[in-house]
Amino acid sequence: MKNPSLALLAVLACFWARAALAADPPAADGQAFALAAAGGQNQGEPGAARAGTATTPEAQKAPRHRHTWRALLEDGVLITASTLDYWGSYGHFTVDWQFTWRTFGQKFFTAQSPKFDSNAFWYNWSHAFSGGAYYSMARANGLGSGWSTLFSFGLSAFWESLSEWRELISTNDMIMTSFGGPAIGEAFYQMSSYFSHRPGIVNRAAEFIFNPALAVNNWFDRGSGPAWNSGHDASWHRFSLYTGLKEDKVTPAGTTAVNRSGTSYRQFNFGLDMETDTAPGYGEAGKSRAFVSDTLSSQLLLDFSQSSEGLEEFHIRTGSVLMGWVWQALREGQDGSLRGWYKSLGLGMVFDTYKKRSVAWYDSNNEVESGGQATVGDARFDRPTPTRFTDKMSTMSPVGAVFRLSRLGPRLHLRWTAEAYGDFGMINSLAYNRYTENHDVSGVKTTLLDWGYYYAFGTTLASSLAVDWGQWRFQGGGSCQFYGSIQGQDRYQYMGLVTDDFKLHDSRVAWRFYLGYRLSRTPFELGLAAEGIERRGRILEVSDRYTEYRYFYQLRFLF
């Protein structure tokens, strides 16, 4: 194969196609397990609400009825509308034009394409949500996670090849859109499914907010059950809306990677933190061992920090364990509580993005150039030096292993999780600001020159522990991320404009501890948290680092 980018996509596509067909065969798609419909009481202690509950009729159907043609129709309407909108706004994308009808064939299998594009950070990470939408249309029509992933692959390929016919096939967009389907779409589908299993107008509104396609399709199919197209009801969940104050301190003073450093900086912090476990039998008495070809768990985090100067940082993290092995040995005590353990090992996917507030006009979310261009006719811009790019990072983890061990007791619920992922990322080069102080940067990677980030492969290792003991809750954990730049795949490489294609390295190590106390007979929890982040970056002989300490005072609404 002539192009390593195409080879990478082919390998990933083959892996996921095989996983989809092996774990999600057409005849057994969506095989349902009999799970009891638990209420909000199961939030901290699985099995606490099991007594007297009954398996819902929609949970008993097996196999789930598919609406494949309706999924194709809904996805077709979505991509057609997006294509018409794109073609109607051609003037905004002329810097990306590279082909005409005469040269259209050069989009495929040549040195010009596929390549990594030169677009702004915002445009590139947001492609993952397009994949989530494609995936959701299929998932909300009864298709399993494997086949829905193939929908996001196929529609991403259609968009890159035909909708954007004048542009190169963007390797980064293919990766972010294709794998954004299961990494983002599955989490939103599971959250929407949770609300679809519960009555009331508030739950109907929440179902629609998290996945409009599921809510609409469930309404059309309501004669077969109000949650006919939904996933299995969660056997355990923890949902919280939170707000509070955040004290932030960054050292050393004067670092250009953040808006403010050296002194404590108070911010308003708010967000949404959600997690579900839909593995069969979790929180139910019994002993079992099995391979499960359906989603085991999902997570969703939306976190925002605001100051008087604006939005200081946002952080989005979504992910799911799509299939895996489960083992459990649980027994019910005389008081009705569960005792024993539960283990799972599964295939996980995660989308993770954060960005700190920009302080320079060129480190923004649009591609309108207010200065001159370094080369007429392309998107390589002049930037004032030294640069002032603030920190940002977006990673897609298409393949990972997630191990979870749960221990249950009369008042105890302990969950330990260990994760390891292979990542594709768009990484802010922490050392670049310092590098531009005394180096010529006219020949560096295009995204580095224009927006301060680069494309990279990397690894994420993480572990966390959550303990519920009565009204108290403790959480602690840490993560390590390491990234190295991808060489030779810049869209302007073949034109000879990238003459200084050096290797870049960045890392991020973080830890966090949380202690919460739930107020008696209320859904409210008071919490204190501490967090530390160590960021490092290196370009040749130039390196940079900063350390950030955060302290949170939170009020959480549990639901």
N, C-alpha and C positions, 0 to 999 in steps of 0.2 A: 504494500500500500504506500502511495507516494507521500501522503501527508500524515504526520504523527497525530495531529489533532483529530483527523477523521478516524484514525486507528483507535484512539482513545474512546471516541464516541461509539465506535462499532463494538469494542470490547464491553463497555458498560451496557449497551443496548442488548447484546447477546446474553449477558449475565442476567439482566432483569427479565428478558423474555423467557429464559429457561426457568427462573424462579417463579414467574407468573404461571406458566403452564404446569409446572410440577406441583406448586402449592395451591393453585386455584383452578383446577380442571373444570371445564364447562359443565359437566354433569353434576358436580358437587359444589358449585359456586355458592358461597354464602351459607354453607351448612350451619344450621343454628344449634346452639347448645341451650338446654333448659336452664335459664338463669332466672332467679326470682327478682321481681321488681322491687328494689330497695329504695326507701325514701332518704331524706337528708340525714337521718340518724347514722347512716353507715360511713359518715365522713371520716371519723377517726378510728372506728373499730369495726372491721369487717364482721358481718354476721350479727351485729347488734340489732338489726331490724329484720332478721330472717324469720322469726317466729310468726306464724300466721299468714305469711305472704304466699302468693300463688304465682305460678308461671303464667305469664301473659300469653294470649292466643297468638299474637304476632311473633313472639319468641319461639313458638312451637313449629312454625312453618319451616320446612326443609325439603328440597332446596328453595332458596328465595327465588321468586319469580323475577325474571329479567325483562327490562324494557330497552333492549339494545338499540332498536331503531329510534326510539324516543331520545336516547342518549346521543346518537349521531345527529339527530335533528337539532337538539338544544345546543350541542357543541358547534354544529354548523352555523346556526344563527349567531352565536357568540363570535366566532372567528370571522364570519362575513361582515358583521357590523364593525369589528375592529379593523379589518382590511379596508373597508370603505372609508372609515375615519382616517386611517393612515394615508390612503391615496388622496384624500381631500385636504391633507395638511402637508403635502410634499415639500412645500417651501421651507419647512422646519428641518428637513433631513437631507438637504442637498450636500452637506459636507460628508455624508455617508455614501453618496452615489459613487459607484465604481464601474458599473456595467451598463451596456446598451443592448438592444435586441441583437446586434451583430456579435457582441462579445458575451452574451448571456451564458453560453456553454462553459465559459471559463470559471464560472462559480463553482464547478464541480471538479475535484481531482486535479487541481493545478496548484502551482506555488502561490497563487493569489488568494485561494480560498479552499477550505475553511481557514480562518485565522481568528485571533482575538481582536475584538473591535476596540475603538478608542473613545467610547462614550463615557459620560459622567457617571460617577458612582451611583447616584440615585436611579438613573435609568437601568443600570445593569442589575442591581440587586432586586429591583421591583419586578423584573421579569419572572422571578420565582412565583409571584402571586398570580400571574397569568397561567402558569402551569397548575397552580392550585385550583383555579377556576375550571380549566379543562378537565382535570381529575375529578372535581366535585360533580360535574354534570354526569359522568359515567357512574360514579359511586352512588349518587342519589337516584339511579335507575336500576339498582339491584346488582351491579357488577362488583366483583371483589376487588381488592387492592391491586392485585397483579394486573388484571385486565385494564383497570382504570389507569395504572401507570403507563401502559402501552398507548392509551388515548393521549396522555400528555406528551409522550414521545412523538407520536404521529402528527399531532397538531402543531407541535413545536417545529418539526421538520417542514410541514406545509408552510408555516409562517416564514421561516428563514429562506425557503427555496422559492416560493411563489408570491406571497404577500409582499415581501421586501425584495422583489425581483431585481432591483437595481443595486442592491447592496450585497456584500460578501456574506457567505454563511458564517455567522458568528459562533465560534466554538463556545464561548462563555455563555451566550444566550441559550444555546442548545442544552448545556449542562444545567443552568439555573432553572430554565423553564421545565425541562423534562423531569428532573428530580424534585423540583418545587412542587410537582403534583402530589406525590405521596408524603413528602416532608411537611408540607403546609396543608394540603387539601384533606388528608386523613385526620389530622388533629381537629380541624374545624368541623369535619363530618361527624366525628365522635362526640364533640361537644354539642352539636345540634341534635344528634341522636339521643343524647341524654335527656334533653328538654322535650323531645317529641314523645317520650314515653310517659310524660306527666301531664295531667289536665290543667286547664286554666289559661286565660288570655296572656298572662305574663310569660308562661312557658311557651305559648305559641309565638309570641314576639321574639323570645330568645332563640327559639328554633330557627326563625327566619333570619335573624341578625347573623348567626354563625354560619348558616348555609341556606341561602334563599332557594336554591334548586331543590333541596330536600324538602323544605316546607311546602313548596308549590306542588311537587310530585306527590307528597303524602296527602295533600288536600284532594288532588285528582283521584287518588287511589283509596280514599277514606272508606269506601265500601268494603275493602278487604282488611281494614284495620288502620287506626290513626297513625301508626308508625310502620307501615308496610315496607317502606324503602329504607328504613333506618337500620343502623347497626344494633347489635345486642345491647340490652340495657346494662349500664355499668354496674359491676358488682361492688365497686368501691370508687369513691371520688373525693376530691378535696378542691373546692372552689373558693376563692376569696377575692373580693374587691378591697383595695387598701389605699390609704392616704396617710400623709404624715410629713415630717421634716427630715431633711438629710443634711448632715454636716460633712463637707468634702474638703480634703486637704491634699494637695499635690506637691511633691518635692522631686527634684530640686527647684527652688524658686527661679522663675524666669524661663522655664521650659516652654517651648512654642507649640507643644502638642495639645495644649488645653487652653481654654479661654482665660483662666485665672489660676495662679499657682503661688505657693509659698505661705499662704495664710488660710485659715479655715473659712469656708464659703458656704453659707446656708442656702439651701434650695428646698422647694416644695416638691415632694415625691408622691406619685400616685400610679396605680396600675391594676392589672388583672392577672391573677395567677391561678391556673386550672390544671388539674391532672385527673385522669380516669384510668381505671383498670377494668378491662373487659374480658380478661382470661377466664375460661370456663372453670367454675368451682371455687374461684377465689372468694374466701369468706364463707364457705359452706363446709360442713363436717364431711369427712371422707378421706380416703387414701387413693391416690391415682398417679399415673405417669403417662404422658401422651405428647405427641407432636401436634401442635395446633396451627392450622393454615389460615388463621384469621388474626386480626389485630389483638395484641395482648394489652397494650397500654398506650396512652397518648398524653402529651403535655402542651401547654400554651402559656406563654408569658409575654405580656405587653407592659413595659415599664418606661416611665417618663419622669424627667427631672426638669423643673422649671425655676427660673430666677426672674428678678426684675428686668433682666436684659433679654429674656426670651427662653426658648426651649434649649436647655443646656445639653441634654443627652436623651436619646431614645434607645431602647433595647427591645428587640423582638426575637423570641425563640420559640420554635414549634418543632414537634417531632413525634414519632410513633415507633413502636416495636411491632412490625407487621406480621411476624410469624415466629414460631420457636417451640422449644420444648418446655413443658411444665411438669413439676413434681410437687406433690403436697401430701401432708399427713396431718390432718386436723381432726380433733374430736371435740364433742360438746360436753361441757361440764354440767354438774347438777344445777348450777345457777343459770344455765343457758348460754354462758360465754364460751368462746372458742379457745382452744389451747393447741399449740403445735406450730408447724412451720410450713412455708410455701416457698418454692424456688422456681425461677424461670431463666432461660437463656434464649435470646432471640435476635433477629435481624433488625437493627434499628436504623433510622434515618433522621437527620436533624438539619434544620435551617436556623442560622444564628446570625443576627446583624445588630450592630450598634454604631452610633455616630455621635460625636461631640459637636457642639455648636461651632459653626464656621466663624472665623474672625476676618478672613480675607475675601474680597469680592470674587476671586477666581476659584475659591473652594466652595462652590455653591451647587445647587441642584439643577441648574440649567446650563445650556451649552452656548449661550449668547456671548460672544467674545467682544469685550469692550476695549481691548487693546489691538495690536497688530497681529498678523499671522506670520509665523516663521517661514512657511512655505505656501505660496499661493495655490489654492485648489485642494488643500487637504486640511485636516483638523489638528495640526500640530501648532499650538499657540505659543505666543510670547508670554512669559510670566515674569513679573519683577522678582529679582533675587536680592538677598536670600528669601526663600519662600516661607509661607506661614500656614502650612496645611495642618489642620487639627486631626486628632486620631479618629479612625473609623476602621471597620472590619466587617466583611460579610462572608460567611462560609456556608457551603453546602456539603453535607456529609452523606454521600449516597450509599455507603456501605459501612456498617458498624456492628459490633457485638455488644449486647446489653445483658448483664447478669443482675438478677434481683433476688434477694433473700428477705423474706418476711417472717417475723416471729410474733405469735399472738398469745396473749394471756388474758386473764380476767379484766385487767385495766390497762393492759399494755398492747401497743401496736408498734412494732419496730420494723423499719424498711431500710435495707442497705442496698445501694445500687452501685455497680461498677460499669463503666462504659469505655469503649475504645473505638475510634472512628478514623477512617481515611477521609481527608478533606480536600475539596477544591475551594479556593478562596480568592477574594479581592481584598488585599491587605494594604493598609496605609503603611508606607515606609517611614518608620520612626526616625531613621537617620538621615532622611532626604533633606530636611530643612537645614541641618548642619552641613551636609555635603554641599549644598548650593552656596554656602558662604565663600568658598574659595575654589570651586571647580566649575568648568564649562559643562553645561547640561544640555546643550543643543542636540546631542545625538543619543539621549537616553530613551528608554521605552516611552511610547506615546502617552499611555495613561499616567505614567510617573511624571512626565513633563507637564501634562495638562491638569491632572487632578490629584497627584500625590500618591496614588495607589498602584499596585501591580498584581498580576495574576500569579497564583501560587498553588502548589500542592503542599499538603501538610498532614499533621496528625493531632487529634484531640484525645487526651486521656482524662477521665473524670471519675470521681467517686463521691458519694453523699450518704448521709445517715439521717433518718428522720425517726423520732421517738415521740409517741403520744402516751402520756401517763396521766390518766384522769383528765383534769382541765389544763394540764401543762403540755406544751409542745416544744421540742428542741429539734433543730435542723442544723447540720454542719456539713461542709464538703469543700472540695477544691477541684481545680482543673488546670491542665497544662496544655498549651497549644504551641506548636512549632511549625514554621512555614519557610519554604525556600521558593524563589521565583522560577517561573517556567520560561525557558530561553527559546529564542528563535521563532516565536509565533506571533509577533506584532504585525498588524495589518500593513504597516509601511516598511516591513523588513525587506520585502522583495524589491522595493524602490531604492534601497540603499540609504534611507533616511535615518535608520537606527544604526548608528556607528559605534555606540558605546553601550553594548548590551551586557553589562556586568551582572553578576549574581547578587541577589538581595536576600537577607535573612531577617526574620522577625519572630518574636515569641511573646506570649502572654500567659502569665501564671496568676491565678486568682484563688482566694479562699473566702468563705463566708460562714458566719454563725448567727443563728436566730433563736431567740427565746420568747415564747408567747404564752399568755395566760387567758383562757376563755372565761369570760364573765358568766356566772351562774345563770341559767335559764334565759340566756340571750344568745343571739348569733354573733356577738362581738368578741373580738380578741385584741388584747393589748400586746404589742410586741416591741422588742429591742433587737437590733441587728448590727453587726460589725462586718466590714468587708475590706479586703486588701487586694490590690492589683499591682503587679510588677510587669511593666512593658519594656522590652528591649528591641533594638534594631541595629543592623550593621550593613554598611556598604563599603566594600574593600577595606581600607584602613580606618574608616570613619564609623563610629558607633555612638549610640545615644540611648538613654533610658529615662524612665520616670516611675515613681511609686505613688500610688493613690490610696488614701485611707478614707473610708466612708463609714458614717454612723447614722443609723436610722431610728426614728421614733414613730411607730406606726399604730394606726387603728385599722383593724381588718374586719370586714363583714363577711362571715362565712355562710355559704348557701349551697 
